[in-house]
Amino acid sequence: MRLVTAAEQLNDAIAGARREARNSFGDDTLLVERLVTDPRHIEIQVLADRHGTVLHLGERECSLQRRHQKIIEEAPSRCSGATQREAMGAPR
């Protein structure tokens, strides 16, 4: 993985990432993504029964993760306000 913050860094970063991928995985295919500097991963737990009753059990923030494993969960999320929380849990 390489972070590129200026156009003049791009060619060297691509070459280095391709070498590393080829040596490690035998495939130098790359995936390029935009860096999200302040990510938020908000989950809502939903409970439903066969009678059509559906409710949500609130949200939790799981933004700090390492290799898809949650390190810290915070419930309710400190970045969600009452209005957003209500909208997320509203029936659709």
PDB file of N, CA, C and O in Angstrom:
ATOM      1  N   MET A   1       0.855  -1.166   0.000  1.00  0.00           N
ATOM      2  CA  MET A   1       0.000   0.000   0.000  1.00  0.00           C
ATOM      3  C   MET A   1       0.900   1.228   0.000  1.00  0.00           C
ATOM      4  O   MET A   1       1.891   1.292   0.729  1.00  0.00           O
ATOM      5  N   ARG A   2       0.547   2.175  -0.810  1.00  0.00           N
ATOM      6  CA  ARG A   2       1.317   3.409  -0.922  1.00  0.00           C
ATOM      7  C   ARG A   2       0.368   4.598  -0.808  1.00  0.00           C
ATOM      8  O   ARG A   2      -0.746   4.569  -1.330  1.00  0.00           O
ATOM      9  N   LEU A   3       0.813   5.623  -0.132  1.00  0.00           N
ATOM     10  CA  LEU A   3       0.085   6.879  -0.048  1.00  0.00           C
ATOM     11  C   LEU A   3       0.773   7.863  -0.973  1.00  0.00           C
ATOM     12  O   LEU A   3       1.970   8.119  -0.834  1.00  0.00           O
ATOM     13  N   VAL A   4       0.027   8.416  -1.913  1.00  0.00           N
ATOM     14  CA  VAL A   4       0.559   9.389  -2.852  1.00  0.00           C
ATOM     15  C   VAL A   4      -0.143  10.707  -2.595  1.00  0.00           C
ATOM     16  O   VAL A   4      -1.368  10.795  -2.680  1.00  0.00           O
ATOM     17  N   THR A   5       0.636  11.732  -2.280  1.00  0.00           N
ATOM     18  CA  THR A   5       0.059  13.043  -1.989  1.00  0.00           C
ATOM     19  C   THR A   5       0.394  14.083  -3.046  1.00  0.00           C
ATOM     20  O   THR A   5      -0.102  15.208  -2.991  1.00  0.00           O
ATOM     21  N   ALA A   6       1.243  13.709  -4.020  1.00  0.00           N
ATOM     22  CA  ALA A   6       1.612  14.636  -5.096  1.00  0.00           C
ATOM     23  C   ALA A   6       1.771  13.844  -6.391  1.00  0.00           C
ATOM     24  O   ALA A   6       2.223  12.699  -6.378  1.00  0.00           O
ATOM     25  N   ALA A   7       1.402  14.456  -7.493  1.00  0.00           N
ATOM     26  CA  ALA A   7       1.437  13.787  -8.795  1.00  0.00           C
ATOM     27  C   ALA A   7       2.825  13.238  -9.121  1.00  0.00           C
ATOM     28  O   ALA A   7       2.930  12.169  -9.722  1.00  0.00           O
ATOM     29  N   GLU A   8       3.877  13.934  -8.744  1.00  0.00           N
ATOM     30  CA  GLU A   8       5.234  13.481  -9.069  1.00  0.00           C
ATOM     31  C   GLU A   8       5.645  12.217  -8.301  1.00  0.00           C
ATOM     32  O   GLU A   8       6.661  11.609  -8.636  1.00  0.00           O
ATOM     33  N   GLN A   9       4.893  11.816  -7.297  1.00  0.00           N
ATOM     34  CA  GLN A   9       5.166  10.583  -6.540  1.00  0.00           C
ATOM     35  C   GLN A   9       4.501   9.354  -7.163  1.00  0.00           C
ATOM     36  O   GLN A   9       4.852   8.221  -6.832  1.00  0.00           O
ATOM     37  N   LEU A  10       3.550   9.576  -8.058  1.00  0.00           N
ATOM     38  CA  LEU A  10       2.699   8.497  -8.543  1.00  0.00           C
ATOM     39  C   LEU A  10       3.459   7.384  -9.258  1.00  0.00           C
ATOM     40  O   LEU A  10       3.264   6.213  -8.931  1.00  0.00           O
ATOM     41  N   ASN A  11       4.315   7.710 -10.221  1.00  0.00           N
ATOM     42  CA  ASN A  11       5.013   6.662 -10.989  1.00  0.00           C
ATOM     43  C   ASN A  11       5.871   5.777 -10.103  1.00  0.00           C
ATOM     44  O   ASN A  11       5.844   4.555 -10.250  1.00  0.00           O
ATOM     45  N   ASP A  12       6.640   6.369  -9.176  1.00  0.00           N
ATOM     46  CA  ASP A  12       7.478   5.567  -8.275  1.00  0.00           C
ATOM     47  C   ASP A  12       6.629   4.705  -7.348  1.00  0.00           C
ATOM     48  O   ASP A  12       6.985   3.561  -7.067  1.00  0.00           O
ATOM     49  N   ALA A  13       5.511   5.244  -6.871  1.00  0.00           N
ATOM     50  CA  ALA A  13       4.640   4.488  -5.973  1.00  0.00           C
ATOM     51  C   ALA A  13       4.012   3.295  -6.703  1.00  0.00           C
ATOM     52  O   ALA A  13       3.916   2.202  -6.144  1.00  0.00           O
ATOM     53  N   ILE A  14       3.592   3.507  -7.931  1.00  0.00           N
ATOM     54  CA  ILE A  14       3.002   2.408  -8.710  1.00  0.00           C
ATOM     55  C   ILE A  14       4.047   1.335  -8.967  1.00  0.00           C
ATOM     56  O   ILE A  14       3.768   0.148  -8.796  1.00  0.00           O
ATOM     57  N   ALA A  15       5.244   1.735  -9.375  1.00  0.00           N
ATOM     58  CA  ALA A  15       6.308   0.758  -9.653  1.00  0.00           C
ATOM     59  C   ALA A  15       6.640  -0.041  -8.401  1.00  0.00           C
ATOM     60  O   ALA A  15       6.773  -1.263  -8.472  1.00  0.00           O
ATOM     61  N   GLY A  16       6.777   0.619  -7.258  1.00  0.00           N
ATOM     62  CA  GLY A  16       7.087  -0.068  -6.009  1.00  0.00           C
ATOM     63  C   GLY A  16       5.981  -1.009  -5.565  1.00  0.00           C
ATOM     64  O   GLY A  16       6.249  -2.121  -5.111  1.00  0.00           O
ATOM     65  N   ALA A  17       4.740  -0.563  -5.697  1.00  0.00           N
ATOM     66  CA  ALA A  17       3.600  -1.403  -5.304  1.00  0.00           C
ATOM     67  C   ALA A  17       3.483  -2.620  -6.216  1.00  0.00           C
ATOM     68  O   ALA A  17       3.165  -3.715  -5.752  1.00  0.00           O
ATOM     69  N   ARG A  18       3.738  -2.435  -7.505  1.00  0.00           N
ATOM     70  CA  ARG A  18       3.690  -3.569  -8.438  1.00  0.00           C
ATOM     71  C   ARG A  18       4.782  -4.594  -8.102  1.00  0.00           C
ATOM     72  O   ARG A  18       4.523  -5.798  -8.104  1.00  0.00           O
ATOM     73  N   ARG A  19       5.987  -4.122  -7.819  1.00  0.00           N
ATOM     74  CA  ARG A  19       7.079  -5.042  -7.447  1.00  0.00           C
ATOM     75  C   ARG A  19       6.713  -5.828  -6.199  1.00  0.00           C
ATOM     76  O   ARG A  19       6.873  -7.048  -6.156  1.00  0.00           O
ATOM     77  N   GLU A  20       6.229  -5.140  -5.200  1.00  0.00           N
ATOM     78  CA  GLU A  20       5.861  -5.777  -3.938  1.00  0.00           C
ATOM     79  C   GLU A  20       4.743  -6.801  -4.138  1.00  0.00           C
ATOM     80  O   GLU A  20       4.805  -7.903  -3.594  1.00  0.00           O
ATOM     81  N   ALA A  21       3.724  -6.441  -4.916  1.00  0.00           N
ATOM     82  CA  ALA A  21       2.602  -7.357  -5.162  1.00  0.00           C
ATOM     83  C   ALA A  21       3.069  -8.581  -5.948  1.00  0.00           C
ATOM     84  O   ALA A  21       2.685  -9.708  -5.635  1.00  0.00           O
ATOM     85  N   ARG A  22       3.900  -8.355  -6.973  1.00  0.00           N
ATOM     86  CA  ARG A  22       4.392  -9.474  -7.781  1.00  0.00           C
ATOM     87  C   ARG A  22       5.232 -10.428  -6.940  1.00  0.00           C
ATOM     88  O   ARG A  22       5.090 -11.645  -7.053  1.00  0.00           O
ATOM     89  N   ASN A  23       6.106  -9.882  -6.096  1.00  0.00           N
ATOM     90  CA  ASN A  23       6.958 -10.724  -5.245  1.00  0.00           C
ATOM     91  C   ASN A  23       6.168 -11.451  -4.162  1.00  0.00           C
ATOM     92  O   ASN A  23       6.492 -12.584  -3.807  1.00  0.00           O
ATOM     93  N   SER A  24       5.145 -10.806  -3.646  1.00  0.00           N
ATOM     94  CA  SER A  24       4.382 -11.400  -2.548  1.00  0.00           C
ATOM     95  C   SER A  24       3.267 -12.328  -3.019  1.00  0.00           C
ATOM     96  O   SER A  24       2.995 -13.352  -2.392  1.00  0.00           O
ATOM     97  N   PHE A  25       2.628 -11.964  -4.124  1.00  0.00           N
ATOM     98  CA  PHE A  25       1.424 -12.684  -4.541  1.00  0.00           C
ATOM     99  C   PHE A  25       1.503 -13.266  -5.947  1.00  0.00           C
ATOM    100  O   PHE A  25       0.589 -13.971  -6.374  1.00  0.00           O
ATOM    101  N   GLY A  26       2.582 -12.980  -6.671  1.00  0.00           N
ATOM    102  CA  GLY A  26       2.703 -13.465  -8.039  1.00  0.00           C
ATOM    103  C   GLY A  26       1.786 -12.741  -9.013  1.00  0.00           C
ATOM    104  O   GLY A  26       1.575 -13.216 -10.129  1.00  0.00           O
ATOM    105  N   ASP A  27       1.245 -11.617  -8.616  1.00  0.00           N
ATOM    106  CA  ASP A  27       0.314 -10.851  -9.452  1.00  0.00           C
ATOM    107  C   ASP A  27       0.523  -9.376  -9.126  1.00  0.00           C
ATOM    108  O   ASP A  27       0.453  -8.982  -7.962  1.00  0.00           O
ATOM    109  N   ASP A  28       0.776  -8.568 -10.139  1.00  0.00           N
ATOM    110  CA  ASP A  28       1.041  -7.149  -9.866  1.00  0.00           C
ATOM    111  C   ASP A  28      -0.169  -6.252 -10.134  1.00  0.00           C
ATOM    112  O   ASP A  28      -0.020  -5.050 -10.355  1.00  0.00           O
ATOM    113  N   THR A  29      -1.358  -6.840 -10.112  1.00  0.00           N
ATOM    114  CA  THR A  29      -2.579  -6.054 -10.275  1.00  0.00           C
ATOM    115  C   THR A  29      -2.735  -5.114  -9.084  1.00  0.00           C
ATOM    116  O   THR A  29      -2.545  -5.517  -7.936  1.00  0.00           O
ATOM    117  N   LEU A  30      -3.082  -3.861  -9.363  1.00  0.00           N
ATOM    118  CA  LEU A  30      -3.247  -2.870  -8.299  1.00  0.00           C
ATOM    119  C   LEU A  30      -4.677  -2.381  -8.231  1.00  0.00           C
ATOM    120  O   LEU A  30      -5.398  -2.373  -9.229  1.00  0.00           O
ATOM    121  N   LEU A  31      -5.073  -1.977  -7.052  1.00  0.00           N
ATOM    122  CA  LEU A  31      -6.352  -1.337  -6.810  1.00  0.00           C
ATOM    123  C   LEU A  31      -6.042   0.063  -6.307  1.00  0.00           C
ATOM    124  O   LEU A  31      -5.334   0.222  -5.313  1.00  0.00           O
ATOM    125  N   VAL A  32      -6.557   1.061  -6.971  1.00  0.00           N
ATOM    126  CA  VAL A  32      -6.303   2.448  -6.591  1.00  0.00           C
ATOM    127  C   VAL A  32      -7.569   3.000  -5.961  1.00  0.00           C
ATOM    128  O   VAL A  32      -8.656   2.900  -6.531  1.00  0.00           O
ATOM    129  N   GLU A  33      -7.417   3.584  -4.774  1.00  0.00           N
ATOM    130  CA  GLU A  33      -8.561   4.136  -4.049  1.00  0.00           C
ATOM    131  C   GLU A  33      -8.218   5.524  -3.534  1.00  0.00           C
ATOM    132  O   GLU A  33      -7.052   5.864  -3.335  1.00  0.00           O
ATOM    133  N   ARG A  34      -9.241   6.301  -3.328  1.00  0.00           N
ATOM    134  CA  ARG A  34      -9.067   7.601  -2.678  1.00  0.00           C
ATOM    135  C   ARG A  34      -8.884   7.358  -1.179  1.00  0.00           C
ATOM    136  O   ARG A  34      -9.589   6.534  -0.596  1.00  0.00           O
ATOM    137  N   LEU A  35      -7.955   8.059  -0.561  1.00  0.00           N
ATOM    138  CA  LEU A  35      -7.729   7.942   0.875  1.00  0.00           C
ATOM    139  C   LEU A  35      -8.811   8.722   1.625  1.00  0.00           C
ATOM    140  O   LEU A  35      -9.023   9.907   1.368  1.00  0.00           O
ATOM    141  N   VAL A  36      -9.479   8.056   2.537  1.00  0.00           N
ATOM    142  CA  VAL A  36     -10.458   8.707   3.406  1.00  0.00           C
ATOM    143  C   VAL A  36      -9.735   8.967   4.724  1.00  0.00           C
ATOM    144  O   VAL A  36      -9.400   8.028   5.447  1.00  0.00           O
ATOM    145  N   THR A  37      -9.496  10.227   5.034  1.00  0.00           N
ATOM    146  CA  THR A  37      -8.646  10.555   6.182  1.00  0.00           C
ATOM    147  C   THR A  37      -9.360  10.490   7.528  1.00  0.00           C
ATOM    148  O   THR A  37      -8.710  10.318   8.559  1.00  0.00           O
ATOM    149  N   ASP A  38     -10.671  10.624   7.536  1.00  0.00           N
ATOM    150  CA  ASP A  38     -11.408  10.558   8.800  1.00  0.00           C
ATOM    151  C   ASP A  38     -12.613   9.638   8.620  1.00  0.00           C
ATOM    152  O   ASP A  38     -13.753  10.102   8.622  1.00  0.00           O
ATOM    153  N   PRO A  39     -12.367   8.326   8.465  1.00  0.00           N
ATOM    154  CA  PRO A  39     -13.466   7.406   8.160  1.00  0.00           C
ATOM    155  C   PRO A  39     -14.380   7.158   9.359  1.00  0.00           C
ATOM    156  O   PRO A  39     -13.961   7.255  10.512  1.00  0.00           O
ATOM    157  N   ARG A  40     -15.617   6.840   9.063  1.00  0.00           N
ATOM    158  CA  ARG A  40     -16.576   6.447  10.089  1.00  0.00           C
ATOM    159  C   ARG A  40     -17.286   5.198   9.603  1.00  0.00           C
ATOM    160  O   ARG A  40     -17.812   5.173   8.490  1.00  0.00           O
ATOM    161  N   HIS A  41     -17.305   4.177  10.415  1.00  0.00           N
ATOM    162  CA  HIS A  41     -17.970   2.916  10.102  1.00  0.00           C
ATOM    163  C   HIS A  41     -19.081   2.764  11.134  1.00  0.00           C
ATOM    164  O   HIS A  41     -18.833   2.400  12.284  1.00  0.00           O
ATOM    165  N   ILE A  42     -20.290   3.044  10.713  1.00  0.00           N
ATOM    166  CA  ILE A  42     -21.442   3.004  11.615  1.00  0.00           C
ATOM    167  C   ILE A  42     -22.285   1.776  11.265  1.00  0.00           C
ATOM    168  O   ILE A  42     -22.637   1.567  10.104  1.00  0.00           O
ATOM    169  N   GLU A  43     -22.600   0.980  12.262  1.00  0.00           N
ATOM    170  CA  GLU A  43     -23.457  -0.193  12.074  1.00  0.00           C
ATOM    171  C   GLU A  43     -24.729  -0.010  12.888  1.00  0.00           C
ATOM    172  O   GLU A  43     -24.714   0.558  13.980  1.00  0.00           O
ATOM    173  N   ILE A  44     -25.832  -0.505  12.329  1.00  0.00           N
ATOM    174  CA  ILE A  44     -27.107  -0.517  13.056  1.00  0.00           C
ATOM    175  C   ILE A  44     -27.562  -1.966  13.139  1.00  0.00           C
ATOM    176  O   ILE A  44     -27.610  -2.669  12.130  1.00  0.00           O
ATOM    177  N   GLN A  45     -27.890  -2.401  14.326  1.00  0.00           N
ATOM    178  CA  GLN A  45     -28.412  -3.751  14.491  1.00  0.00           C
ATOM    179  C   GLN A  45     -29.926  -3.709  14.357  1.00  0.00           C
ATOM    180  O   GLN A  45     -30.598  -2.897  14.993  1.00  0.00           O
ATOM    181  N   VAL A  46     -30.455  -4.603  13.516  1.00  0.00           N
ATOM    182  CA  VAL A  46     -31.890  -4.645  13.222  1.00  0.00           C
ATOM    183  C   VAL A  46     -32.434  -5.998  13.645  1.00  0.00           C
ATOM    184  O   VAL A  46     -31.823  -7.036  13.393  1.00  0.00           O
ATOM    185  N   LEU A  47     -33.582  -5.972  14.286  1.00  0.00           N
ATOM    186  CA  LEU A  47     -34.252  -7.190  14.738  1.00  0.00           C
ATOM    187  C   LEU A  47     -35.635  -7.231  14.091  1.00  0.00           C
ATOM    188  O   LEU A  47     -36.360  -6.237  14.117  1.00  0.00           O
ATOM    189  N   ALA A  48     -36.004  -8.372  13.511  1.00  0.00           N
ATOM    190  CA  ALA A  48     -37.311  -8.509  12.864  1.00  0.00           C
ATOM    191  C   ALA A  48     -37.890  -9.887  13.172  1.00  0.00           C
ATOM    192  O   ALA A  48     -37.156 -10.847  13.405  1.00  0.00           O
ATOM    193  N   ASP A  49     -39.213  -9.961  13.169  1.00  0.00           N
ATOM    194  CA  ASP A  49     -39.860 -11.267  13.353  1.00  0.00           C
ATOM    195  C   ASP A  49     -40.748 -11.576  12.150  1.00  0.00           C
ATOM    196  O   ASP A  49     -40.894 -10.747  11.252  1.00  0.00           O
ATOM    197  N   ARG A  50     -41.329 -12.746  12.136  1.00  0.00           N
ATOM    198  CA  ARG A  50     -42.137 -13.175  10.985  1.00  0.00           C
ATOM    199  C   ARG A  50     -43.486 -12.470  10.916  1.00  0.00           C
ATOM    200  O   ARG A  50     -44.217 -12.644   9.941  1.00  0.00           O
ATOM    201  N   HIS A  51     -43.829 -11.687  11.917  1.00  0.00           N
ATOM    202  CA  HIS A  51     -45.094 -10.968  11.937  1.00  0.00           C
ATOM    203  C   HIS A  51     -44.962  -9.554  11.379  1.00  0.00           C
ATOM    204  O   HIS A  51     -45.931  -8.796  11.363  1.00  0.00           O
ATOM    205  N   GLY A  52     -43.755  -9.201  10.922  1.00  0.00           N
ATOM    206  CA  GLY A  52     -43.532  -7.881  10.334  1.00  0.00           C
ATOM    207  C   GLY A  52     -43.057  -6.825  11.308  1.00  0.00           C
ATOM    208  O   GLY A  52     -42.909  -5.660  10.941  1.00  0.00           O
ATOM    209  N   THR A  53     -42.817  -7.218  12.541  1.00  0.00           N
ATOM    210  CA  THR A  53     -42.280  -6.270  13.503  1.00  0.00           C
ATOM    211  C   THR A  53     -40.780  -6.108  13.252  1.00  0.00           C
ATOM    212  O   THR A  53     -40.031  -7.085  13.247  1.00  0.00           O
ATOM    213  N   VAL A  54     -40.362  -4.874  13.046  1.00  0.00           N
ATOM    214  CA  VAL A  54     -38.956  -4.581  12.794  1.00  0.00           C
ATOM    215  C   VAL A  54     -38.558  -3.421  13.692  1.00  0.00           C
ATOM    216  O   VAL A  54     -39.252  -2.406  13.747  1.00  0.00           O
ATOM    217  N   LEU A  55     -37.464  -3.565  14.382  1.00  0.00           N
ATOM    218  CA  LEU A  55     -36.945  -2.471  15.188  1.00  0.00           C
ATOM    219  C   LEU A  55     -35.425  -2.491  15.149  1.00  0.00           C
ATOM    220  O   LEU A  55     -34.799  -3.516  14.881  1.00  0.00           O
ATOM    221  N   HIS A  56     -34.861  -1.338  15.423  1.00  0.00           N
ATOM    222  CA  HIS A  56     -33.396  -1.284  15.451  1.00  0.00           C
ATOM    223  C   HIS A  56     -32.945  -1.147  16.896  1.00  0.00           C
ATOM    224  O   HIS A  56     -33.632  -0.563  17.733  1.00  0.00           O
ATOM    225  N   LEU A  57     -31.790  -1.693  17.159  1.00  0.00           N
ATOM    226  CA  LEU A  57     -31.259  -1.723  18.521  1.00  0.00           C
ATOM    227  C   LEU A  57     -30.207  -0.647  18.736  1.00  0.00           C
ATOM    228  O   LEU A  57     -29.394  -0.734  19.656  1.00  0.00           O
ATOM    229  N   GLY A  58     -30.228   0.362  17.885  1.00  0.00           N
ATOM    230  CA  GLY A  58     -29.273   1.450  18.017  1.00  0.00           C
ATOM    231  C   GLY A  58     -28.053   1.225  17.148  1.00  0.00           C
ATOM    232  O   GLY A  58     -27.862   0.162  16.558  1.00  0.00           O
ATOM    233  N   GLU A  59     -27.238   2.257  17.090  1.00  0.00           N
ATOM    234  CA  GLU A  59     -26.056   2.170  16.243  1.00  0.00           C
ATOM    235  C   GLU A  59     -24.798   2.084  17.095  1.00  0.00           C
ATOM    236  O   GLU A  59     -24.785   2.412  18.282  1.00  0.00           O
ATOM    237  N   ARG A  60     -23.761   1.637  16.443  1.00  0.00           N
ATOM    238  CA  ARG A  60     -22.454   1.629  17.096  1.00  0.00           C
ATOM    239  C   ARG A  60     -21.425   1.994  16.045  1.00  0.00           C
ATOM    240  O   ARG A  60     -21.587   1.698  14.862  1.00  0.00           O
ATOM    241  N   GLU A  61     -20.398   2.623  16.483  1.00  0.00           N
ATOM    242  CA  GLU A  61     -19.318   3.025  15.599  1.00  0.00           C
ATOM    243  C   GLU A  61     -18.175   2.033  15.749  1.00  0.00           C
ATOM    244  O   GLU A  61     -17.732   1.746  16.862  1.00  0.00           O
ATOM    245  N   CYS A  62     -17.708   1.522  14.643  1.00  0.00           N
ATOM    246  CA  CYS A  62     -16.627   0.539  14.627  1.00  0.00           C
ATOM    247  C   CYS A  62     -15.517   1.046  13.708  1.00  0.00           C
ATOM    248  O   CYS A  62     -14.982   0.282  12.904  1.00  0.00           O
ATOM    249  N   SER A  63     -15.172   2.315  13.819  1.00  0.00           N
ATOM    250  CA  SER A  63     -14.264   2.928  12.862  1.00  0.00           C
ATOM    251  C   SER A  63     -12.827   2.466  13.022  1.00  0.00           C
ATOM    252  O   SER A  63     -12.091   2.431  12.035  1.00  0.00           O
ATOM    253  N   LEU A  64     -12.412   2.120  14.191  1.00  0.00           N
ATOM    254  CA  LEU A  64     -11.029   1.694  14.377  1.00  0.00           C
ATOM    255  C   LEU A  64     -10.952   0.192  14.166  1.00  0.00           C
ATOM    256  O   LEU A  64     -11.350  -0.589  15.030  1.00  0.00           O
ATOM    257  N   GLN A  65     -10.433  -0.206  13.003  1.00  0.00           N
ATOM    258  CA  GLN A  65     -10.330  -1.613  12.650  1.00  0.00           C
ATOM    259  C   GLN A  65      -8.919  -1.905  12.161  1.00  0.00           C
ATOM    260  O   GLN A  65      -8.225  -1.022  11.658  1.00  0.00           O
ATOM    261  N   ARG A  66      -8.515  -3.135  12.315  1.00  0.00           N
ATOM    262  CA  ARG A  66      -7.235  -3.582  11.788  1.00  0.00           C
ATOM    263  C   ARG A  66      -7.466  -4.928  11.133  1.00  0.00           C
ATOM    264  O   ARG A  66      -7.903  -5.874  11.788  1.00  0.00           O
ATOM    265  N   ARG A  67      -7.178  -5.019   9.860  1.00  0.00           N
ATOM    266  CA  ARG A  67      -7.382  -6.252   9.101  1.00  0.00           C
ATOM    267  C   ARG A  67      -8.802  -6.790   9.286  1.00  0.00           C
ATOM    268  O   ARG A  67      -9.008  -7.982   9.516  1.00  0.00           O
ATOM    269  N   HIS A  68      -9.766  -5.892   9.180  1.00  0.00           N
ATOM    270  CA  HIS A  68     -11.194  -6.216   9.259  1.00  0.00           C
ATOM    271  C   HIS A  68     -11.625  -6.704  10.652  1.00  0.00           C
ATOM    272  O   HIS A  68     -12.719  -7.248  10.803  1.00  0.00           O
ATOM    273  N   GLN A  69     -10.789  -6.515  11.649  1.00  0.00           N
ATOM    274  CA  GLN A  69     -11.158  -6.865  13.024  1.00  0.00           C
ATOM    275  C   GLN A  69     -11.423  -5.570  13.778  1.00  0.00           C
ATOM    276  O   GLN A  69     -10.619  -4.640  13.731  1.00  0.00           O
ATOM    277  N   LYS A  70     -12.541  -5.515  14.463  1.00  0.00           N
ATOM    278  CA  LYS A  70     -12.883  -4.307  15.209  1.00  0.00           C
ATOM    279  C   LYS A  70     -12.000  -4.198  16.437  1.00  0.00           C
ATOM    280  O   LYS A  70     -11.910  -5.135  17.231  1.00  0.00           O
ATOM    281  N   ILE A  71     -11.351  -3.061  16.593  1.00  0.00           N
ATOM    282  CA  ILE A  71     -10.490  -2.811  17.745  1.00  0.00           C
ATOM    283  C   ILE A  71     -11.299  -2.097  18.838  1.00  0.00           C
ATOM    284  O   ILE A  71     -11.236  -2.456  20.014  1.00  0.00           O
ATOM    285  N   ILE A  72     -12.052  -1.089  18.421  1.00  0.00           N
ATOM    286  CA  ILE A  72     -12.850  -0.310  19.368  1.00  0.00           C
ATOM    287  C   ILE A  72     -14.263  -0.165  18.803  1.00  0.00           C
ATOM    288  O   ILE A  72     -14.438   0.162  17.629  1.00  0.00           O
ATOM    289  N   GLU A  73     -15.254  -0.406  19.632  1.00  0.00           N
ATOM    290  CA  GLU A  73     -16.640  -0.129  19.284  1.00  0.00           C
ATOM    291  C   GLU A  73     -17.163   0.879  20.282  1.00  0.00           C
ATOM    292  O   GLU A  73     -16.909   0.772  21.482  1.00  0.00           O
ATOM    293  N   GLU A  74     -17.888   1.851  19.787  1.00  0.00           N
ATOM    294  CA  GLU A  74     -18.456   2.865  20.662  1.00  0.00           C
ATOM    295  C   GLU A  74     -19.940   2.978  20.356  1.00  0.00           C
ATOM    296  O   GLU A  74     -20.326   3.233  19.215  1.00  0.00           O
ATOM    297  N   ALA A  75     -20.770   2.790  21.370  1.00  0.00           N
ATOM    298  CA  ALA A  75     -22.209   2.857  21.170  1.00  0.00           C
ATOM    299  C   ALA A  75     -22.832   3.708  22.272  1.00  0.00           C
ATOM    300  O   ALA A  75     -22.538   3.493  23.448  1.00  0.00           O
ATOM    301  N   PRO A  76     -23.665   4.642  21.928  1.00  0.00           N
ATOM    302  CA  PRO A  76     -23.919   5.092  20.571  1.00  0.00           C
ATOM    303  C   PRO A  76     -22.708   5.851  20.027  1.00  0.00           C
ATOM    304  O   PRO A  76     -21.848   6.293  20.789  1.00  0.00           O
ATOM    305  N   SER A  77     -22.651   5.995  18.718  1.00  0.00           N
ATOM    306  CA  SER A  77     -21.538   6.682  18.081  1.00  0.00           C
ATOM    307  C   SER A  77     -21.493   8.139  18.503  1.00  0.00           C
ATOM    308  O   SER A  77     -22.528   8.803  18.554  1.00  0.00           O
ATOM    309  N   ARG A  78     -20.325   8.631  18.799  1.00  0.00           N
ATOM    310  CA  ARG A  78     -20.206  10.031  19.198  1.00  0.00           C
ATOM    311  C   ARG A  78     -20.324  10.987  18.020  1.00  0.00           C
ATOM    312  O   ARG A  78     -20.493  12.191  18.214  1.00  0.00           O
ATOM    313  N   CYS A  79     -20.235  10.456  16.780  1.00  0.00           N
ATOM    314  CA  CYS A  79     -20.358  11.345  15.616  1.00  0.00           C
ATOM    315  C   CYS A  79     -21.784  11.405  15.087  1.00  0.00           C
ATOM    316  O   CYS A  79     -22.050  12.147  14.141  1.00  0.00           O
ATOM    317  N   SER A  80     -22.712  10.643  15.671  1.00  0.00           N
ATOM    318  CA  SER A  80     -24.124  10.674  15.246  1.00  0.00           C
ATOM    319  C   SER A  80     -24.917  11.520  16.220  1.00  0.00           C
ATOM    320  O   SER A  80     -24.841  11.332  17.434  1.00  0.00           O
ATOM    321  N   GLY A  81     -25.671  12.444  15.681  1.00  0.00           N
ATOM    322  CA  GLY A  81     -26.551  13.251  16.511  1.00  0.00           C
ATOM    323  C   GLY A  81     -27.937  12.643  16.571  1.00  0.00           C
ATOM    324  O   GLY A  81     -28.215  11.656  15.891  1.00  0.00           O
ATOM    325  N   ALA A  82     -28.800  13.220  17.371  1.00  0.00           N
ATOM    326  CA  ALA A  82     -30.152  12.675  17.553  1.00  0.00           C
ATOM    327  C   ALA A  82     -30.931  12.645  16.249  1.00  0.00           C
ATOM    328  O   ALA A  82     -31.657  11.685  15.993  1.00  0.00           O
ATOM    329  N   THR A  83     -30.801  13.669  15.421  1.00  0.00           N
ATOM    330  CA  THR A  83     -31.527  13.719  14.146  1.00  0.00           C
ATOM    331  C   THR A  83     -31.057  12.638  13.207  1.00  0.00           C
ATOM    332  O   THR A  83     -31.873  11.950  12.591  1.00  0.00           O
ATOM    333  N   GLN A  84     -29.750  12.476  13.086  1.00  0.00           N
ATOM    334  CA  GLN A  84     -29.195  11.430  12.212  1.00  0.00           C
ATOM    335  C   GLN A  84     -29.540  10.053  12.733  1.00  0.00           C
ATOM    336  O   GLN A  84     -29.878   9.162  11.954  1.00  0.00           O
ATOM    337  N   ARG A  85     -29.461   9.867  14.036  1.00  0.00           N
ATOM    338  CA  ARG A  85     -29.778   8.586  14.661  1.00  0.00           C
ATOM    339  C   ARG A  85     -31.235   8.202  14.364  1.00  0.00           C
ATOM    340  O   ARG A  85     -31.527   7.047  14.052  1.00  0.00           O
ATOM    341  N   GLU A  86     -32.141   9.176  14.466  1.00  0.00           N
ATOM    342  CA  GLU A  86     -33.560   8.927  14.184  1.00  0.00           C
ATOM    343  C   GLU A  86     -33.757   8.571  12.704  1.00  0.00           C
ATOM    344  O   GLU A  86     -34.526   7.665  12.382  1.00  0.00           O
ATOM    345  N   ALA A  87     -33.077   9.269  11.823  1.00  0.00           N
ATOM    346  CA  ALA A  87     -33.211   9.002  10.372  1.00  0.00           C
ATOM    347  C   ALA A  87     -32.667   7.621  10.021  1.00  0.00           C
ATOM    348  O   ALA A  87     -33.257   6.928   9.192  1.00  0.00           O
ATOM    349  N   MET A  88     -31.575   7.209  10.623  1.00  0.00           N
ATOM    350  CA  MET A  88     -31.001   5.900  10.331  1.00  0.00           C
ATOM    351  C   MET A  88     -31.932   4.775  10.768  1.00  0.00           C
ATOM    352  O   MET A  88     -31.977   3.726  10.126  1.00  0.00           O
ATOM    353  N   GLY A  89     -32.673   4.983  11.851  1.00  0.00           N
ATOM    354  CA  GLY A  89     -33.534   3.938  12.375  1.00  0.00           C
ATOM    355  C   GLY A  89     -34.966   3.993  11.876  1.00  0.00           C
ATOM    356  O   GLY A  89     -35.784   3.145  12.234  1.00  0.00           O
ATOM    357  N   ALA A  90     -35.276   4.992  11.046  1.00  0.00           N
ATOM    358  CA  ALA A  90     -36.654   5.154  10.555  1.00  0.00           C
ATOM    359  C   ALA A  90     -36.996   4.065   9.544  1.00  0.00           C
ATOM    360  O   ALA A  90     -36.141   3.676   8.748  1.00  0.00           O
ATOM    361  N   PRO A  91     -38.230   3.569   9.560  1.00  0.00           N
ATOM    362  CA  PRO A  91     -38.648   2.555   8.579  1.00  0.00           C
ATOM    363  C   PRO A  91     -38.583   3.138   7.167  1.00  0.00           C
ATOM    364  O   PRO A  91     -38.787   4.335   6.968  1.00  0.00           O
ATOM    365  N   ARG A  92     -38.302   2.290   6.207  1.00  0.00           N
ATOM    366  CA  ARG A  92     -38.218   2.708   4.803  1.00  0.00           C
ATOM    367  C   ARG A  92     -39.343   2.080   4.022  1.00  0.00           C
ATOM    368  O   ARG A  92     -39.458   2.302   2.817  1.00  0.00           O
TER     369      ARG A  92
END
